[in-house]
């Protein structure tokens, strides 16, 4: 086979230099690719690169040089950012959080736009991260490190796909220090008290009465919001007092069961009586934006205090874990209740200690010291008497 060499030439009209390689496509058609260069010497270098790409990957390898971030985002939308597909209760394709991911793609498009994939550097990623941290949210609030970490993680995933397809030589995330610092994320420090949790439940009245059973479910089961809102009547067993959380509705894709408390049973029995009695219907109906109503309920309950961490629905999950820890349940049982796979995650939920818990340690030690001192004193008196 004749060795492919290509050639460098100068356009007679414009005087510009070009490097050009001709080759035959898979369909048998003859085609060529050329690149404009600054000089003949640069053309010889570019020509070698073009020949190597044509030999290794054909037209696709050449076209990869023209791919932009917009092209990558479009590819990801078509092949990955699709609604989740399940088989035998397991997710086999797609995403459960398509809307959120498409929001990330919008951010990438707005920032990088038509930037060529091959031109993105590690410094570009670092600059992007800094800008996102300094960009306020739609609510004019400071953007959290957790949010930016999620954006960076998905961008890394997209660039990994580009690397797998040989559209870039190497993911620029790998060319410097880590840009995703999960350990620095602010953990939820505020834990609701029993009184605060009851105040929140009591605030779910009037226009927010539909939130009452949802909040009670969050407080008494520790389930995530998605797990609660995706419950269908076939998942509820009021006779045995059990709720089955289907695998495809959980974060870890593992089915589990949680118990039904008396007050939650009352709410579920009422909802069942008002329902169409269809097992496939959602327990809590087609509810829209729960977060907005939940925030207003928190405000009415006096939980939205200036300078304090804002309460979210996920705080109910932390509250539930701490309650189980206070009641003496082991980390294993708490983890099973919450659906955790590793015990370290459960430890982060259940190991929170507020000021009163810290003080209780000192008080318990004081009592222990006093009893020890009293025991020593009694022993000395007994020895003198004898």
VONUMAR-248976 format. One record per residue (C-alpha): x, y, z; residue number from 1; residue in one letter. Coordinates in Angstrom, 3 decimals, decimal comma. Example, Ala and Ser with C-alpha at 12.3 -4.5 7.8 and 13.67 -1.06 7.14 Angstrom:
<rs>
{r {12,300; -4,500; 7,800}; 1; a}
{r {13,670; -1,060; 7,140}; 2; s}
</rs>
This chain:
<rs>
{r {0,000; 0,000; 0,000}; 1; x}
{r {1,304; 3,412; -0,961}; 2; x}
{r {2,278; 5,508; 2,043}; 3; x}
{r {-0,031; 8,474; 2,622}; 4; x}
{r {1,969; 11,701; 2,744}; 5; x}
{r {-0,216; 14,650; 1,797}; 6; x}
{r {1,313; 17,976; 0,910}; 7; x}
{r {1,761; 21,630; 1,898}; 8; x}
{r {0,891; 24,354; -0,591}; 9; x}
{r {0,398; 28,098; -0,908}; 10; x}
{r {-2,771; 29,491; -2,399}; 11; x}
{r {-1,895; 31,636; -5,400}; 12; x}
{r {-4,648; 34,194; -4,859}; 13; x}
{r {-4,576; 34,728; -1,085}; 14; x}
{r {-0,981; 33,732; -0,449}; 15; x}
{r {-2,097; 31,622; 2,538}; 16; x}
{r {-0,390; 28,319; 3,366}; 17; x}
{r {-2,338; 25,067; 3,777}; 18; x}
{r {-1,611; 21,476; 4,780}; 19; x}
{r {-3,754; 18,925; 2,947}; 20; x}
{r {-4,274; 15,155; 3,124}; 21; x}
{r {-6,441; 13,094; 0,753}; 22; x}
{r {-7,979; 9,738; 1,706}; 23; x}
{r {-10,812; 7,345; 0,869}; 24; x}
{r {-13,806; 7,106; 3,190}; 25; x}
{r {-15,471; 3,851; 4,243}; 26; x}
{r {-18,155; 4,362; 1,583}; 27; x}
{r {-15,482; 4,476; -1,123}; 28; x}
{r {-15,675; 8,213; -1,792}; 29; x}
{r {-12,509; 10,209; -2,154}; 30; x}
{r {-12,205; 13,218; 0,134}; 31; x}
{r {-9,600; 15,452; 1,726}; 32; x}
{r {-8,976; 17,555; 4,791}; 33; x}
{r {-6,901; 20,702; 4,992}; 34; x}
{r {-5,783; 23,129; 7,656}; 35; x}
{r {-4,632; 26,695; 7,253}; 36; x}
{r {-1,144; 27,343; 8,665}; 37; x}
{r {1,090; 30,347; 9,215}; 38; x}
{r {4,082; 29,128; 7,180}; 39; x}
{r {5,440; 26,215; 5,211}; 40; x}
{r {7,443; 24,934; 8,189}; 41; x}
{r {4,369; 24,954; 10,406}; 42; x}
{r {2,482; 23,306; 7,569}; 43; x}
{r {4,901; 20,380; 7,564}; 44; x}
{r {4,291; 19,839; 11,294}; 45; x}
{r {0,511; 20,064; 10,930}; 46; x}
{r {0,670; 17,737; 7,922}; 47; x}
{r {2,326; 15,018; 9,997}; 48; x}
{r {-0,407; 15,314; 12,622}; 49; x}
{r {-3,150; 15,110; 9,987}; 50; x}
{r {-1,606; 12,050; 8,369}; 51; x}
{r {-1,319; 10,318; 11,749}; 52; x}
{r {-4,964; 11,056; 12,573}; 53; x}
{r {-6,229; 9,871; 9,207}; 54; x}
{r {-4,229; 6,646; 9,512}; 55; x}
{r {-5,521; 5,934; 13,026}; 56; x}
{r {-9,118; 7,119; 12,946}; 57; x}
{r {-10,087; 8,344; 9,508}; 58; x}
{r {-12,568; 11,172; 9,122}; 59; x}
{r {-13,890; 10,857; 12,675}; 60; x}
{r {-10,452; 11,622; 14,083}; 61; x}
{r {-10,217; 14,688; 11,856}; 62; x}
{r {-13,683; 15,932; 12,731}; 63; x}
{r {-12,858; 15,616; 16,434}; 64; x}
{r {-10,613; 18,645; 16,049}; 65; x}
{r {-13,689; 20,738; 15,271}; 66; x}
{r {-15,853; 19,501; 18,141}; 67; x}
{r {-16,935; 22,128; 20,665}; 68; x}
{r {-18,357; 21,955; 24,169}; 69; x}
{r {-21,775; 22,569; 22,610}; 70; x}
{r {-21,291; 19,453; 20,467}; 71; x}
{r {-20,303; 17,422; 23,524}; 72; x}
{r {-23,350; 18,639; 25,472}; 73; x}
{r {-25,595; 17,771; 22,531}; 74; x}
{r {-24,086; 14,294; 22,343}; 75; x}
{r {-24,577; 13,784; 26,090}; 76; x}
{r {-28,221; 14,887; 25,850}; 77; x}
{r {-28,907; 12,442; 23,027}; 78; x}
{r {-27,176; 9,411; 24,521}; 79; x}
{r {-27,097; 9,864; 28,307}; 80; x}
{r {-29,453; 12,615; 29,548}; 81; x}
{r {-32,610; 10,595; 28,935}; 82; x}
{r {-35,277; 9,451; 31,414}; 83; x}
{r {-34,278; 6,412; 33,442}; 84; x}
{r {-35,166; 3,016; 32,030}; 85; x}
{r {-35,688; 0,041; 34,345}; 86; x}
{r {-35,600; -3,717; 34,028}; 87; x}
{r {-36,601; -5,990; 36,923}; 88; x}
{r {-36,469; -3,057; 39,320}; 89; x}
{r {-32,959; -2,010; 38,261}; 90; x}
{r {-31,948; 1,064; 36,288}; 91; x}
{r {-30,343; -0,059; 33,031}; 92; x}
{r {-30,081; 3,256; 31,182}; 93; x}
{r {-30,747; 6,977; 31,485}; 94; x}
{r {-30,838; 9,272; 34,497}; 95; x}
{r {-33,283; 9,776; 37,335}; 96; x}
{r {-32,401; 13,477; 37,591}; 97; x}
{r {-32,619; 14,521; 33,934}; 98; x}
{r {-33,860; 18,045; 34,681}; 99; x}
{r {-30,996; 18,757; 37,072}; 100; x}
{r {-28,382; 17,442; 34,641}; 101; x}
{r {-29,794; 19,507; 31,786}; 102; x}
{r {-29,406; 22,507; 34,064}; 103; x}
{r {-25,702; 21,676; 34,350}; 104; x}
{r {-25,420; 21,392; 30,563}; 105; x}
{r {-26,940; 24,850; 30,210}; 106; x}
{r {-24,245; 26,230; 32,518}; 107; x}
{r {-21,464; 24,600; 30,465}; 108; x}
{r {-22,878; 25,997; 27,239}; 109; x}
{r {-23,196; 29,496; 28,632}; 110; x}
{r {-19,629; 29,545; 29,931}; 111; x}
{r {-17,631; 27,590; 27,340}; 112; x}
{r {-19,934; 28,165; 24,368}; 113; x}
{r {-18,150; 27,314; 21,123}; 114; x}
{r {-14,800; 26,557; 22,721}; 115; x}
{r {-13,088; 23,658; 21,001}; 116; x}
{r {-12,848; 20,571; 23,185}; 117; x}
{r {-9,165; 20,156; 22,451}; 118; x}
{r {-8,464; 23,743; 23,565}; 119; x}
{r {-9,846; 23,410; 27,112}; 120; x}
{r {-7,065; 23,397; 29,679}; 121; x}
{r {-6,812; 22,662; 33,377}; 122; x}
{r {-6,583; 26,410; 34,052}; 123; x}
{r {-9,839; 26,935; 32,147}; 124; x}
{r {-11,544; 24,458; 34,477}; 125; x}
{r {-10,083; 26,123; 37,557}; 126; x}
{r {-11,232; 29,545; 36,331}; 127; x}
{r {-14,707; 28,144; 35,638}; 128; x}
{r {-14,891; 26,754; 39,170}; 129; x}
{r {-13,858; 30,081; 40,709}; 130; x}
{r {-16,396; 32,007; 38,658}; 131; x}
{r {-19,208; 29,651; 39,616}; 132; x}
{r {-18,350; 29,996; 43,298}; 133; x}
{r {-18,541; 33,788; 42,918}; 134; x}
{r {-21,796; 33,724; 40,941}; 135; x}
{r {-24,932; 34,096; 43,038}; 136; x}
{r {-27,945; 31,837; 42,651}; 137; x}
{r {-31,279; 32,857; 41,136}; 138; x}
{r {-32,352; 33,765; 44,670}; 139; x}
{r {-29,389; 36,184; 44,898}; 140; x}
{r {-27,744; 33,959; 47,488}; 141; x}
{r {-24,162; 32,746; 47,687}; 142; x}
{r {-23,664; 29,584; 45,666}; 143; x}
{r {-22,617; 26,655; 47,841}; 144; x}
{r {-19,470; 24,614; 47,365}; 145; x}
{r {-21,644; 21,507; 47,206}; 146; x}
{r {-23,491; 22,845; 44,149}; 147; x}
{r {-20,269; 23,791; 42,371}; 148; x}
{r {-18,777; 20,375; 43,165}; 149; x}
{r {-21,761; 18,706; 41,465}; 150; x}
{r {-21,319; 20,918; 38,408}; 151; x}
{r {-17,616; 20,115; 38,252}; 152; x}
{r {-18,279; 16,397; 38,692}; 153; x}
{r {-20,656; 16,289; 35,722}; 154; x}
{r {-18,271; 18,333; 33,604}; 155; x}
{r {-15,555; 15,803; 34,441}; 156; x}
{r {-17,916; 13,020; 33,380}; 157; x}
{r {-18,554; 14,711; 30,023}; 158; x}
{r {-14,844; 15,136; 29,396}; 159; x}
{r {-14,258; 11,501; 30,332}; 160; x}
{r {-16,715; 10,565; 27,585}; 161; x}
{r {-14,815; 12,805; 25,163}; 162; x}
{r {-11,575; 11,074; 26,142}; 163; x}
{r {-13,096; 7,606; 25,693}; 164; x}
{r {-14,209; 8,552; 22,188}; 165; x}
{r {-10,726; 9,935; 21,396}; 166; x}
{r {-12,126; 13,433; 20,868}; 167; x}
{r {-9,481; 14,741; 23,264}; 168; x}
{r {-6,114; 13,235; 24,096}; 169; x}
{r {-6,643; 13,453; 27,843}; 170; x}
{r {-9,223; 14,820; 30,257}; 171; x}
{r {-7,800; 18,162; 31,508}; 172; x}
{r {-9,135; 17,341; 34,995}; 173; x}
{r {-6,248; 14,859; 35,229}; 174; x}
{r {-3,585; 17,452; 34,501}; 175; x}
{r {-3,475; 19,199; 37,885}; 176; x}
{r {-4,560; 19,138; 41,508}; 177; x}
{r {-8,080; 17,985; 42,359}; 178; x}
{r {-10,753; 20,573; 41,544}; 179; x}
{r {-13,539; 18,816; 43,443}; 180; x}
{r {-13,171; 19,060; 47,225}; 181; x}
{r {-16,041; 17,117; 48,786}; 182; x}
{r {-14,316; 17,136; 52,183}; 183; x}
{r {-14,603; 20,939; 52,297}; 184; x}
{r {-18,352; 20,947; 51,742}; 185; x}
{r {-20,349; 22,399; 54,560}; 186; x}
{r {-22,118; 19,655; 56,437}; 187; x}
{r {-25,551; 20,127; 57,899}; 188; x}
{r {-24,847; 21,214; 61,450}; 189; x}
{r {-28,313; 22,202; 62,577}; 190; x}
{r {-30,474; 19,464; 64,009}; 191; x}
{r {-34,139; 20,048; 64,792}; 192; x}
{r {-35,347; 19,593; 68,336}; 193; x}
{r {-38,469; 17,608; 69,168}; 194; x}
{r {-40,344; 20,843; 69,768}; 195; x}
{r {-39,196; 22,326; 66,462}; 196; x}
{r {-40,245; 19,218; 64,551}; 197; x}
{r {-43,700; 19,400; 66,118}; 198; x}
{r {-43,934; 23,131; 65,388}; 199; x}
{r {-43,160; 22,377; 61,756}; 200; x}
{r {-45,885; 19,738; 61,584}; 201; x}
{r {-48,363; 22,111; 63,233}; 202; x}
{r {-47,494; 24,799; 60,667}; 203; x}
{r {-48,749; 22,578; 57,844}; 204; x}
{r {-52,321; 23,857; 57,888}; 205; x}
{r {-54,580; 25,773; 55,524}; 206; x}
{r {-52,992; 26,082; 52,089}; 207; x}
{r {-50,139; 23,859; 53,263}; 208; x}
{r {-52,245; 21,153; 54,876}; 209; x}
{r {-51,215; 18,759; 52,074}; 210; x}
{r {-47,651; 18,939; 53,427}; 211; x}
{r {-48,571; 17,598; 56,867}; 212; x}
{r {-48,504; 13,847; 56,007}; 213; x}
{r {-45,365; 14,368; 53,904}; 214; x}
{r {-43,524; 16,103; 56,754}; 215; x}
{r {-44,656; 13,461; 59,235}; 216; x}
{r {-43,384; 10,781; 56,849}; 217; x}
{r {-40,042; 12,572; 56,629}; 218; x}
{r {-39,726; 12,920; 60,411}; 219; x}
{r {-40,902; 9,393; 61,283}; 220; x}
{r {-39,231; 7,371; 58,502}; 221; x}
{r {-36,121; 9,378; 57,581}; 222; x}
{r {-36,883; 8,807; 53,891}; 223; x}
{r {-35,675; 11,210; 51,227}; 224; x}
{r {-38,198; 13,553; 49,646}; 225; x}
{r {-38,093; 11,667; 46,350}; 226; x}
{r {-38,674; 8,340; 48,092}; 227; x}
{r {-41,742; 9,745; 49,835}; 228; x}
{r {-43,284; 11,499; 46,838}; 229; x}
{r {-42,799; 8,407; 44,633}; 230; x}
{r {-44,701; 6,127; 47,001}; 231; x}
{r {-47,688; 4,321; 45,489}; 232; x}
{r {-50,481; 2,685; 47,435}; 233; x}
{r {-49,160; -0,756; 46,532}; 234; x}
{r {-46,063; 0,121; 48,597}; 235; x}
{r {-48,138; 0,716; 51,748}; 236; x}
{r {-49,122; -2,140; 54,063}; 237; x}
{r {-51,208; -0,603; 56,837}; 238; x}
{r {-52,066; -4,010; 58,309}; 239; x}
{r {-48,430; -4,871; 58,998}; 240; x}
{r {-47,375; -1,246; 59,480}; 241; x}
{r {-44,716; -1,313; 56,754}; 242; x}
{r {-43,716; 0,840; 53,792}; 243; x}
{r {-41,663; -0,627; 50,952}; 244; x}
{r {-39,284; 1,804; 49,255}; 245; x}
{r {-38,830; 0,513; 45,721}; 246; x}
{r {-35,231; 0,140; 44,523}; 247; x}
{r {-35,637; 2,441; 41,518}; 248; x}
{r {-36,784; 5,281; 43,786}; 249; x}
{r {-33,798; 5,100; 46,132}; 250; x}
{r {-30,430; 6,761; 45,739}; 251; x}
{r {-28,537; 3,496; 46,152}; 252; x}
{r {-30,914; 1,427; 43,963}; 253; x}
{r {-31,666; -0,933; 46,845}; 254; x}
{r {-35,119; -1,799; 48,118}; 255; x}
{r {-35,818; -1,434; 51,826}; 256; x}
{r {-38,707; -1,303; 54,268}; 257; x}
{r {-39,513; 1,237; 56,975}; 258; x}
{r {-42,105; 1,100; 59,718}; 259; x}
{r {-45,260; 3,184; 60,013}; 260; x}
{r {-45,755; 5,124; 63,245}; 261; x}
{r {-49,207; 5,620; 64,721}; 262; x}
{r {-49,483; 9,271; 63,679}; 263; x}
{r {-48,294; 8,452; 60,150}; 264; x}
{r {-50,832; 5,601; 59,958}; 265; x}
{r {-53,614; 8,067; 60,817}; 266; x}
{r {-52,577; 10,327; 57,934}; 267; x}
{r {-52,243; 7,427; 55,488}; 268; x}
{r {-55,654; 5,993; 56,433}; 269; x}
{r {-57,216; 9,411; 55,822}; 270; x}
{r {-55,528; 9,754; 52,439}; 271; x}
{r {-56,595; 6,231; 51,461}; 272; x}
{r {-60,204; 7,003; 52,392}; 273; x}
{r {-60,084; 10,110; 50,165}; 274; x}
{r {-58,341; 8,319; 47,269}; 275; x}
{r {-59,692; 6,435; 44,251}; 276; x}
{r {-58,488; 3,167; 45,831}; 277; x}
{r {-56,126; 2,455; 42,923}; 278; x}
{r {-52,934; 0,629; 43,942}; 279; x}
{r {-50,879; 2,323; 41,210}; 280; x}
{r {-51,843; 5,850; 42,284}; 281; x}
{r {-49,324; 7,998; 44,102}; 282; x}
{r {-50,009; 8,169; 47,841}; 283; x}
{r {-49,546; 11,925; 47,987}; 284; x}
{r {-50,975; 12,645; 44,540}; 285; x}
{r {-49,386; 14,805; 41,857}; 286; x}
{r {-47,754; 17,419; 44,043}; 287; x}
{r {-45,795; 20,237; 42,437}; 288; x}
{r {-43,142; 22,287; 44,199}; 289; x}
{r {-42,926; 20,863; 47,715}; 290; x}
{r {-39,765; 22,799; 48,556}; 291; x}
{r {-41,427; 26,213; 48,275}; 292; x}
{r {-44,330; 25,243; 50,545}; 293; x}
{r {-41,940; 23,535; 52,960}; 294; x}
{r {-39,862; 26,697; 53,237}; 295; x}
{r {-42,956; 28,771; 54,006}; 296; x}
{r {-43,991; 26,229; 56,644}; 297; x}
{r {-40,520; 26,488; 58,216}; 298; x}
{r {-40,936; 30,251; 58,335}; 299; x}
{r {-44,354; 29,957; 60,005}; 300; x}
{r {-42,870; 27,496; 62,501}; 301; x}
{r {-40,203; 30,023; 63,480}; 302; x}
{r {-37,334; 27,956; 62,038}; 303; x}
{r {-36,124; 30,576; 59,543}; 304; x}
{r {-33,944; 32,580; 61,895}; 305; x}
{r {-31,404; 35,045; 60,552}; 306; x}
{r {-27,849; 33,821; 60,916}; 307; x}
{r {-28,902; 30,193; 61,299}; 308; x}
{r {-28,605; 27,406; 58,750}; 309; x}
{r {-31,684; 27,170; 56,555}; 310; x}
{r {-33,832; 24,104; 57,179}; 311; x}
{r {-34,438; 21,861; 54,157}; 312; x}
{r {-36,458; 18,679; 53,845}; 313; x}
{r {-33,229; 16,682; 54,132}; 314; x}
{r {-32,817; 18,003; 57,688}; 315; x}
{r {-35,769; 15,780; 58,635}; 316; x}
{r {-33,641; 12,803; 57,614}; 317; x}
{r {-30,813; 13,953; 59,871}; 318; x}
{r {-33,271; 14,568; 62,709}; 319; x}
{r {-34,609; 11,027; 62,321}; 320; x}
{r {-31,094; 9,536; 62,452}; 321; x}
{r {-30,187; 11,502; 65,591}; 322; x}
{r {-33,438; 10,423; 67,265}; 323; x}
{r {-32,658; 6,765; 66,578}; 324; x}
{r {-29,137; 7,298; 67,924}; 325; x}
{r {-30,543; 8,872; 71,100}; 326; x}
{r {-32,909; 5,917; 71,487}; 327; x}
{r {-29,935; 3,549; 71,473}; 328; x}
{r {-30,161; 2,002; 68,015}; 329; x}
{r {-26,875; 0,751; 66,548}; 330; x}
{r {-25,234; 2,311; 63,497}; 331; x}
{r {-26,098; -0,838; 61,546}; 332; x}
{r {-29,812; -0,514; 62,263}; 333; x}
{r {-29,820; 3,239; 61,635}; 334; x}
{r {-28,016; 2,700; 58,330}; 335; x}
{r {-30,529; 0,037; 57,293}; 336; x}
{r {-33,386; 2,392; 58,125}; 337; x}
{r {-31,881; 5,208; 56,050}; 338; x}
{r {-30,801; 2,941; 53,206}; 339; x}
{r {-27,072; 3,596; 53,513}; 340; x}
{r {-24,565; 1,256; 51,889}; 341; x}
{r {-21,516; 2,165; 54,006}; 342; x}
{r {-21,435; 2,845; 57,718}; 343; x}
{r {-19,335; 6,009; 57,298}; 344; x}
{r {-22,348; 7,730; 55,766}; 345; x}
{r {-24,526; 6,733; 58,697}; 346; x}
{r {-21,897; 7,975; 61,108}; 347; x}
{r {-22,049; 11,419; 59,486}; 348; x}
{r {-25,810; 11,477; 60,024}; 349; x}
{r {-26,000; 10,066; 63,530}; 350; x}
{r {-22,848; 11,429; 65,180}; 351; x}
{r {-24,039; 15,035; 65,410}; 352; x}
{r {-23,794; 16,465; 68,913}; 353; x}
{r {-25,388; 19,746; 69,892}; 354; x}
{r {-24,282; 21,867; 72,863}; 355; x}
{r {-26,571; 20,052; 75,274}; 356; x}
{r {-25,124; 16,694; 74,255}; 357; x}
{r {-21,600; 18,021; 74,775}; 358; x}
{r {-22,521; 19,379; 78,215}; 359; x}
{r {-24,131; 16,056; 79,107}; 360; x}
{r {-20,743; 14,349; 78,743}; 361; x}
{r {-19,181; 16,705; 81,288}; 362; x}
{r {-22,105; 16,249; 83,667}; 363; x}
{r {-21,867; 12,462; 83,423}; 364; x}
{r {-18,122; 12,574; 84,107}; 365; x}
{r {-18,698; 14,814; 87,142}; 366; x}
{r {-21,147; 12,280; 88,555}; 367; x}
{r {-18,689; 9,466; 87,881}; 368; x}
{r {-15,875; 11,386; 89,581}; 369; x}
{r {-18,074; 12,156; 92,579}; 370; x}
{r {-19,080; 8,501; 92,947}; 371; x}
{r {-15,452; 7,449; 92,679}; 372; x}
{r {-14,417; 9,993; 95,319}; 373; x}
{r {-17,273; 8,950; 97,572}; 374; x}
{r {-16,280; 5,306; 97,168}; 375; x}
{r {-12,665; 6,108; 98,133}; 376; x}
{r {-13,821; 8,061; 101,173}; 377; x}
{r {-16,102; 5,240; 102,342}; 378; x}
{r {-13,256; 2,763; 101,938}; 379; x}
{r {-10,943; 4,916; 104,120}; 380; x}
{r {-13,607; 5,239; 106,852}; 381; x}
{r {-14,243; 1,498; 106,776}; 382; x}
{r {-10,520; 0,816; 107,157}; 383; x}
{r {-10,228; 3,163; 110,167}; 384; x}
{r {-13,264; 1,584; 111,868}; 385; x}
{r {-11,915; -1,896; 111,421}; 386; x}
</rs>
